[in-house]
Amino acid sequence: MTTQDVESVKKEIAEVSAFVKEKVEPLREERDRLQKAITDLVATERDLKRQHILADSAGEPATVKSGPYEGQDALDLAISRSLFASARLNVGSAGIGAWETNLKAAMDSITAGTGDELVASSEANLLWRDVNLETRVASLFSRIEMPTNPFDIPLQVGDVTWFPGTENVSSKSTALSTGRQTLTAYELVAEVPWSLALDEDSVIAMLPEVRRTLIRNAAEVIDDVVLNGDRTTTNNINGDGATIAATDPGKAQWLVGFDGLLHLPLVDNTAQSNNLNGAVSAGAYNQGLRLLGKYGVRTSESVFITDVNTFLSSLGMVEVETVDKLGPAATILSGQLGVIYGHPIVVSEQMRLADTDGKVTDAGNGTNTGRILAVNRSQWRLGFRRALLIETERDIQKRQNIMVVSMRLGFDERSGSRSTATHTALQYNVTGVA
């Protein structure tokens, strides 16, 4: 993969947009078709970037060149190794000698002279790169590796005071106040069991699906807790009207141990939320920026995060839809709404449709409405005490392999006072999106 490949994809995207501008009538069906085509091209560009990240010094993908493991990289081999080690503990070496020989040969062929050590040192990084390419919300924030748990991040509070200077005269100094932000990591764990005959062909066939599942689910749960984390068991912002427990499938992750982005305007500082009670419009986005105040000025720091339905409805806003408003950047041509007022719009499947009060009703929303979250990403920190850890155990009674995947992460806002923080705001009860 070369830079030329990436540029070729970008050129193809531009050609598609140009073709539509000249040939396609502004019909909703055509807009939807174009949106899918561009989404596919963007996904292709992302895959090319991933290949570039994983390439070796010669620019070639760092994968096994031949043999039964051909095309697999170090992460695929790491999963195979984990399965092999678990199986060997339970069933001994009899009958798995060929698999062991092939696996060791594959490890050596991916990077000569390193063998097994390669996988141990790089498997987590490879998986983590894949996950980061998939996350939409978590990747917005500065990521910190936590050497301890909890971990204190030193902060400078207040501005430097400036004075006129006089030659040969010492100037006044500013006594800066300092503070700290404490990140505490909490653990998320998932088990992935599957029935699998212990032979080489079965493992090779299963690996791609296992890997895709790990990457997709890890990215989804990280975005989910960053957006929707809420330590409250009763009337949780994601399960209003009910009491949830840490053992409830599909809900337990919200109780991870920290409160997420949506919790601040919905619970901590309700002055930062606004009941729009109207259709999506450019004014709704602008009002979100006004709630941010000084935190909504810099386009490099503040972003909008919306649910899928609100984003699709935003494509039809009169301010951005037609050619006479935005020319070739009009959504009727591009199928995309990347920015509004210069601020990026991030769409997350983990931002769910809510009830008219901005919270998700556990028994089902009376009315499904959208939400627009405005956030200054410089005011939040995402820390990892442990990235993804993969461990495998073989249950010989059930004839299953059980893969346990875990991580420890922390997320918090910078000021230390959520009740007065104004760097995050929410427009809720966006009607007409469902």
N, C-alpha and C positions, 0 to 999 in steps of 0.2 A: 504494500500500500504506500502510495506516494502522495505528496502535496497535490500533484496533478490530478489524482483521483478525486480528492476532495473538491478541487476547483471544478472538475467536470460535473460533479453532482450539483454544485451551486449554479453552474451555467445551465444545467437542465431545468432547475427550478425557475430560473429567470426566463428560459424559453417557454416553459409552460404558461407562466404569467403573461408573457407577450402574446402568445397564441390566443389565450382567452380574451385578452383585451381587444384583439382584432376580429375574432371569429365567433365567439360565443355570446349569445343573447343573455341578458341578465335575468335568468330564471332560477328559481330556488333549487330545482333539481340539478341544474348545472353547477350551481354554487356548492351543493353538497358533494357532488362527484369530484369537483376540483379540490375541495377541502381534503377528501380522502387521498387523492393523488399526491398532494403536497405533503400530507402527513406521512405517507409512505416514503417519499423522497427524504424527508427530514430524518426518518428512522434509518434510512440507508446511510445518510451522512453520519449519524451517530455511530453506526456499526463500523464505518470506515475509521472514525476517530478512535474507537476502541481497538481496532486492529493496529492502528499506529502506536497506541500506548503499549500494546503487548508485543510489538515487533522487537527483534533482536538488533544488535549493532549494525547488521548488514541490511536492515530494513525488511527482513523476512519474518513472517509470523513464527514465534517460538513454539512450534508444535512438533510432535513426533512425525518423522518423515516417512516411515515405512513400518510394516508389520501390523498386527491386529489392533494396535492403538493409534494407527495413523490418523493425523488431524487433531489429536487431543493435545491440550496444553497442560501446564503444570497443575492447574486446579482440577481438571478431570482426573489426572493421575493421582492427585491427593485423595480424592474421593475413593478411587479404586484401592489405594493403599489402606485407607481406613477400613474399608469393607474386608480387605484381605487380612489385616491384622486381627480384626474381630473374629473372622471365621477360623483363623489358625488357632486362636485361644480355645475355641470350642470344639473343633473337629480335628485338630492336629494337622500335621503336614501331609498326611496321606491323601492322595487324590488331587492336591492343589499345587503340585510341584511345577506343572507346565505354566500355570497362571503366574506363579511367583517368578519364574524365569523370564517370561515375557514382560512382566511389569518392570522388573529391574532393568531389562534391556531398553524398554521405552523411556525410563527415567534417564538413563545414560545418553540416549540418542537426542533428548531434547536440549541438553547442555552437556557437552562432553566433559567427563572428569568430576561431575558433581553428584550424579546419581540421586540417591535418596535425600541428601541434604538440600537439594534444590527445592523439593516440594515443601519441606519443613520451613524454609525461609521465605517462600514467595506465595504460598497458597492463599494466605489471608489477604495479601495485597491484591492478588488477582481477583478474588471474589469481591473485595471491597471496591475496586475500580468498577466492576460490573454494576454493583449496587448503586454507586454514586451516579453512574450514567442514567440509571432508571429513576432515581428520586427527583421529585420536582420541587418540593417544599424544603426539605432538609438541606439541600445543596445551596439554598439561598444564604445560609448563615455560616459565620466563621466556625470552623471545626477545630476543637482543641483536644489534643491527646492528654488525658488526665494521668499524671504520674502517681497521684495518690487519690484516695476517696475518703472524705470529700476533698475537693481541690479549690483553693482560694486564688482568684485572679485579681491581682492588684489593679486598682483603677485610679485615675486622676480625676478629681471632681472640681469643677469650676474653671474659669478662664484665666489666662495670664493677663495681668494689668500692664498697660504700656504707658510710658512717660516720655516727654521730650528729652532729648539727649543734649548734654553740654560737654564740650571738650575738656578733658582732664578732670572731670567731676564724676564720681561714682553715681550710678543711677539707683533708684529704689528697686528693691526686689519684691517679688510676689510670693507670699507664703501660701502655697497651694494646699488645699485640703485633699486628703486622699481617702480612698475607700477600697472596698473589695467586693467581688462577686463570688459567692460560694456555689460551686457546682457539685451536686451529689449524684452519683451514678446509681441507677437501678437496673435490675436484670430483667430481660425478656428471654423466654425459652420456648422453643417449639420442638415437637417430635414429629418425624416423618417416617412412619412405618410402611414397608411394602414387602410383599412376598417375592422372594427371589431365589431361584436355584443357583447354587454356587458353582457356576461355570463361566468361563471367560466371555463367551458370546452373549450371555444374558446380561452380564455387568455392562459390557460395552453398549448394548442396546438401551439399557435403562439410564445410563449416565446423562445423556443430553436432557431428558425430561426432568431428572432430579435437579440438575443444575439450573434449568429454566425456572423451576418451581422455587428453589431457594432464592434466586436473585429477585424474582418478582415479589414473592412474599416478604422478603426482608425490606425491600424498598417501600412496599405498601405499608408495613407496620411502622417503619420509622416515620414516614410522612403522617401516618394516622396519629401517632402519639404526640408528635410535634404540633399538629393542628388541634387535636381533640383531647389531649391529656386532661384528666380531671380526677382528683383523688377522692371526690365525694361519691359515696356508694348510693345514697338516696337522692333522687332527683338530679342525677348526673346530667350535665349539659347534653350528653349523647343518649341518655336514657331517662328523660324527664317523666315523672309519674310512676317510677318503679324503683326498686332497690336491686342493684347488681352486685355480683360477687366476683372475687378473683378467680373463680373456677368456671365462670360463664363463657362458653365458646363465643367468639366474635365480639365480646364486650370486655373481657378481662383486661385487655391491653390498655384500656383507658385509665385503669387504676395503677399504672406502672409506678407512680410515686411522685410525679411532678405535674403541674398544671401547664397546659399548652397555650398556644396563641389565642384561640377563641375564648378561653376562660377569662382572660383579662378584661375585654370589653363587656362580656356577658355577666360576669360575677364580681370581679375585683374592683373595677372602676366603670360602673354602668354609664357614666357621663360620656364615655368613649364609644357608646353604641347609639344608633339612631334607628327608630322604627320608620323605614321609608314608606311602607304601605302604598307602593306605587310601582309602576313598570320601570325596568332598567333604562337608564338614560346617561348621557355624558354628565349631566348634573349630579347624578347619584355618585359617580366616581369623584367628581370635584368636591362634593360635600365630604366624602371620606378623607380627602386631602386636607380640607379645612379643619377637621377634627384632629388631625395630626399636628397642625400648627407648624412650628419650626422643623419638626421631624418629617414633614411632607414636602419640603422644598427641593432637596437634592434628588434628582432623578436616578442617580447612581446608588442611592441608599434605600429609597422607599419603593415598594412594589404593591400591586394588587394581587390578591389570591381569590379565585372564585370557584364555585362548583361548575360542573359541566353544563348544566341547563342555563345558568346565568350567562356563561360565556357564549353559548350558541345564540341566546337572545340578544347579547351585546353586538353580535355580528350584524344585526339588523337595525342598529341605531342610526337615525337619519344623519347624524353628524359624521358618520364614518362609512356608511354603506355605499353611497353612490359616487360615480366618477367625478361629478362636478364638485364634490366636497374634498376628496383626497386624490383625485387623478388615478394613476396606476396602482396606488396603495389602497384603493377602496376595497372594502371587504367583499363586494360583489364580484371582484376580479380575483383577489388574492385568496379569499376563503380564510384569511387569518386576521386576527386583531392582536398584534404583538404588543403595542403600547397605546396608552391613551394619556394625553397631556404629558407625554414624554416618559411616563412611568410604565415599566413592564407589567404585563398581565400574565400570571401563572395560573394554569388550570389544574386542579387536583381532583382526582376521583375520590379522594378521602374527605373532601369537603361535601358533606351530605346536604340534601334538601332538608330544610327545617320547618318547624311550625311558625305561626305568626309571631311568636314571642322570641324567635331567634334560636331556640333550643330544639333538639330533636326529641319528639315524644316517643317513648318506648313502645307504646301500643300502636303507634302509627299516627302520623301527623294529621290533624283535622284538615289542614290546608297545606299543601306543599309549596313552600316559598324558597327563593334563593337568598344568597348572602354574598356580600362583597367585603373582603377583609383588606384593610390597608395597613401596612406594617413597615416600620423602619428597621431593616434587617441588621443595621449596625448595633442595635440595642438589645440583641439577643445573642446568646452563646449556646452552642451545641457541643457537648463534650463526650468523649468515649474513653471509658476506663478499659474496656475490652471490645475490640471489633468482633466480627463474626468468628465464633469458635465452632468447629465441626467435629463431632465425635460420633462414632458408630458402635453399636452393640448388636450382637446377633442372638436372637431368641430361638434356641434350637427346638423348644417345645411347639412354638407357633410357626417355626420355619420362616421367620421374618428377620429382615435387617431393620434396625431402628436407628435412624440418624437423628441425633440431638443437636440442634443449632441454637446458640445462645449469644447474647451481647449484653454489655452494660453501658448505659448511656445516661446523660444528664442534660437538662435543658432549662434555662432560666433567663429572665430579663435582667438588664444591666443595672437599673437604678436601685433595686433592692426594696422598692416601695410600690407594689402593684396598685395600691389603692389610689395613688396619685399619678401613676405613669400615664403619659399621653402619647407614647410612641406607637401605639397600636389602636386601631379603630375598626368598627364594624357597621356596615349598613345591612340590616336584616329586614325580613318581610318584603322582599323583592317579588312582586306579584307577576303573574302571567308567564312564568318560566316553565311550569310543569305541564 
